Amino acid sequence: MLEEDLQVAKKKLLEEEAIVHAELADLGFTEDGKVDIHLDEGFADAAQTTSERARVLSLAEGLQQRLEDVQAALVRIEAGTYGKCEGCGNNIPPERLEAIPAAKLCITCKSKIKR
């Protein structure tokens, strides 16, 4: 990859990292991964509170995975391996990296995992 393309990808990844951190903070997660979920007093019963807590934790789990993917991509940029498929070793098409900057697999290898 060209250095210019790497810098664009790094900028996108850093922006994504900041967004995910903000979304996690909005859900009540601290930078060190601790949870501080406060539910509105309008929640009538324990079952409803438990359900809402489970929903928030599920959202946070997805965000944490996204954060890990973004941070791993930033490490790959620094290591010089960004843009190489971790499955087959081939180059990941630039269009895929533009759409999903944290992609670690080419479309062929990714489709094998989903099945």
N, C-alpha and C positions, 0 to 999 in steps of 0.2 A: 504494500500500500504506500501511496505517496504520503509524505510528511504532512502536507496540507489536509489530506483526507483524515489522517489520524487526529489532527488537532480539532477538526470539525466533530469527529466522533467523540473525542474526549470532552469537548464542550457540551455536547448533547447528553452524554452520560453524567457529567457533573450536575447539569440542570435537573436531570431525572432523579439523581440521588437527593438533591435538595427538596424536590417535590415529594418524594416518598417519605423523607424525614418529617416534612411538614404534615403530611397526611397521618403518619403514625402519631405525631404529637397531638393532632386534633382528636385522635381516638383515645388519648390518655396514656400513650407510651412515652417513656423518657428515653434520652439518648443511650442510657446504659441498659435498655431493654426491659426495665421494670414497668409494671402496669399500674396505672392510677385511674381506673374507670369510675366515674361518678355518673350515676343514672339519675334522671329527673325524679323528683319526689312524686310526680304524677303517676309513676308506675304503681298500679293498684295492689299487685300481689307478688309473692315470691316466684311463682312460675313465670310470670311475664318478665320479671327482672332477670331471672336465669336465662330465659330465651334471648333477651336483648344482650346480655353479657356474652352469650355464645355467638351471637351474630357479630358483635364487635371483635371478639377474639378471632373469628373466622376471617373477617376482613383484614385484620392485622397480620394474620398468618400469610395471606397472599401478598400483602405489602412487604413483609419481611423477606419473602422469597424473591420478590422483585428487587429489593435492595441488595440482597446477596448476589443476584445475577449482574446487577449494574456494577457493584464493587469488584466482582470477578473480572468483568470486562475491562475495568480500569487497570487492574493488575496485568491483564494480558497486553494492554497497550504498553505499559512500562516494560514488560518482559520481551516485547517484540513479537508476540505470537497472536496479536489481535488480527482477526480476519481469516484465521486458519481454522478449519473444522476440526473439532476435538474427536470426531468420529473417524473420519477418513483421511484427514490431513490436507485435503484440497482447500483451495481458496473459497471462502464464502462469497457469493456474488455481491457486488457493491449495493445493488438494489435491496437485497435482504438486510444488509447492515444499515442502510439508510432507514429502512422501515422499522427494524428492530436492532438498535445499536448494541444491545447486550447479547445478541445471538452468538451461541458458541458452536452451533451445528449448522451445516448446510441443509437445504430443504430435503434432500434425499435421506440423509441420516436422521433428521428430525421426524420424517414421515415413518421411518422404521420403528421409532420409539412409540409413537401414538397407537400403533396397531396392537 
